[in-house]
Amino acid sequence: MNYQTAVLSSLDEYLAFANAYESEEDRASDMRGRDERLLQFPHAVMLQVSFPERDFADRWCWQQFGPCWGECFQSHAEYRVCDLEEKHCHVGTWTSYFFVKTDYDFGFMEWYFSREEDRDRFLAFVPLIHWGENFPK
């Protein structure tokens, strides 16, 4: 049995939270970045997750779809997939972005996929996302 706190969310839920806690400039920057990501990865899923769940879900995506596109942050991940320590990037068919913390080690995160079927597989996986083997109950 593992901790499970991830919940399916939406851009509207993020914006409602952000309107109360983030500056207008930060929200505008997040939306510009999101628009850019959606050009390459048009199929998105927003979750509210803990940091371990974020890393657990990223590991699953790496195992299913290959590397995450963009700068690699795996050296800080709870569930590492890439062993390279130096700064580097990967080319892939999916990516993710952490928007804002809602509490200590919790926040809004969105995953983006270039293929609709990959997004659908991720959506089917969402109920299985948990804190992982490093946090047994």
C-alpha positions as CSV (number, residue, x, y, z in Angstrom):
1,M,0.0,0.0,0.0
2,N,1.3,3.4,-0.9
3,Y,0.3,7.0,-0.3
4,Q,-1.8,8.4,-3.1
5,T,-2.7,12.1,-3.3
6,A,-2.7,12.8,-7.0
7,V,-5.9,14.1,-8.5
8,L,-6.9,15.0,-12.0
9,S,-7.2,18.8,-12.3
10,S,-7.7,21.4,-14.9
11,L,-6.2,24.6,-16.2
12,D,-9.2,26.5,-14.7
13,E,-8.5,25.0,-11.3
14,Y,-4.8,26.1,-11.6
15,L,-5.9,29.6,-12.7
16,A,-8.4,30.0,-9.8
17,F,-5.5,29.1,-7.4
18,A,-3.0,31.2,-9.2
19,N,-5.3,34.3,-9.3
20,A,-5.2,34.3,-5.5
21,Y,-1.5,33.4,-5.0
22,E,0.6,34.4,-8.0
23,S,1.3,37.8,-9.6
24,E,-0.3,38.7,-12.9
25,E,3.2,38.6,-14.5
26,D,3.8,35.1,-13.3
27,R,0.5,33.9,-14.5
28,A,1.0,35.5,-17.9
29,S,4.5,34.0,-18.2
30,D,3.1,30.5,-17.3
31,M,0.4,30.9,-20.0
32,R,2.9,32.0,-22.7
33,G,5.0,29.0,-21.9
34,R,2.0,26.7,-21.9
35,D,0.9,28.1,-25.3
36,E,4.4,27.3,-26.7
37,R,4.4,23.8,-25.3
38,L,1.0,23.1,-26.7
39,L,2.3,23.9,-30.2
40,Q,4.6,20.9,-30.1
41,F,2.6,18.8,-27.6
42,P,-1.1,19.5,-28.1
43,H,-2.5,16.9,-25.8
44,A,-2.3,18.0,-22.1
45,V,-3.2,16.5,-18.7
46,M,-3.2,18.7,-15.5
47,L,-2.8,17.1,-12.1
48,Q,-2.4,18.2,-8.6
49,V,0.4,16.0,-7.2
50,S,3.0,15.6,-4.6
51,F,6.6,15.8,-5.6
52,P,7.2,12.0,-5.3
53,E,4.1,11.4,-7.4
54,R,5.4,13.8,-10.0
55,D,8.7,11.8,-10.2
56,F,6.8,8.5,-10.2
57,A,4.6,9.7,-13.1
58,D,7.6,11.0,-15.0
59,R,9.4,7.7,-14.6
60,W,6.4,5.9,-16.0
61,C,6.3,8.2,-19.0
62,W,10.0,7.6,-19.6
63,Q,9.4,3.8,-19.5
64,Q,6.4,4.1,-21.8
65,F,7.3,6.8,-24.3
66,G,11.0,7.4,-24.0
67,P,12.9,10.5,-22.7
68,C,11.1,13.7,-21.8
69,W,11.7,16.5,-24.3
70,G,13.8,19.4,-23.1
71,E,16.3,20.1,-20.3
72,C,16.8,17.0,-18.1
73,F,16.0,17.4,-14.4
74,Q,16.4,13.7,-13.6
75,S,19.4,14.3,-11.4
76,H,17.0,15.7,-8.7
77,A,14.2,13.1,-9.2
78,E,13.1,10.7,-6.5
79,Y,12.7,8.0,-9.2
80,R,15.6,8.6,-11.6
81,V,15.6,7.3,-15.1
82,C,18.5,9.2,-16.7
83,D,21.9,8.8,-15.0
84,L,23.7,11.7,-16.6
85,E,24.7,14.3,-14.0
86,E,25.9,17.2,-16.3
87,K,23.4,19.7,-17.8
88,H,21.9,18.2,-20.9
89,C,18.7,17.9,-22.9
90,H,16.6,15.1,-24.5
91,V,14.4,14.9,-27.6
92,G,11.1,13.1,-27.0
93,T,7.4,13.0,-27.7
94,W,6.3,14.3,-24.3
95,T,7.2,16.8,-21.7
96,S,5.9,18.2,-18.4
97,Y,5.8,21.5,-16.5
98,F,5.4,22.3,-12.8
99,F,3.3,25.4,-12.5
100,V,3.0,26.3,-8.8
101,K,3.2,24.8,-5.3
102,T,-0.1,24.6,-3.5
103,D,1.4,23.3,-0.2
104,Y,4.7,21.9,1.0
105,D,5.8,19.5,-1.8
106,F,2.5,19.6,-3.6
107,G,1.3,21.6,-6.6
108,F,-0.1,21.8,-10.1
109,M,1.8,19.9,-12.8
110,E,0.9,19.4,-16.5
111,W,2.0,16.6,-18.8
112,Y,2.0,17.2,-22.6
113,F,2.0,14.7,-25.3
114,S,2.5,15.0,-29.1
115,R,0.3,11.9,-29.7
116,E,-3.3,11.7,-28.5
117,E,-3.0,8.0,-27.8
118,D,0.0,8.7,-25.4
119,R,-2.2,11.2,-23.6
120,D,-5.0,8.6,-23.3
121,R,-2.6,6.0,-22.0
122,F,-1.4,8.5,-19.4
123,L,-5.0,9.3,-18.4
124,A,-5.6,5.6,-17.9
125,F,-2.5,5.5,-15.7
126,V,-3.5,8.5,-13.5
127,P,-5.5,6.4,-10.9
128,L,-2.3,4.3,-10.4
129,I,0.0,7.3,-9.6
130,H,1.2,7.2,-6.0
131,W,4.2,8.1,-3.9
132,G,6.1,5.0,-5.1
133,E,8.2,2.4,-3.5
134,N,10.3,4.8,-1.5
135,F,7.3,5.8,0.6
136,P,5.4,2.7,1.7
137,K,2.6,3.1,4.2
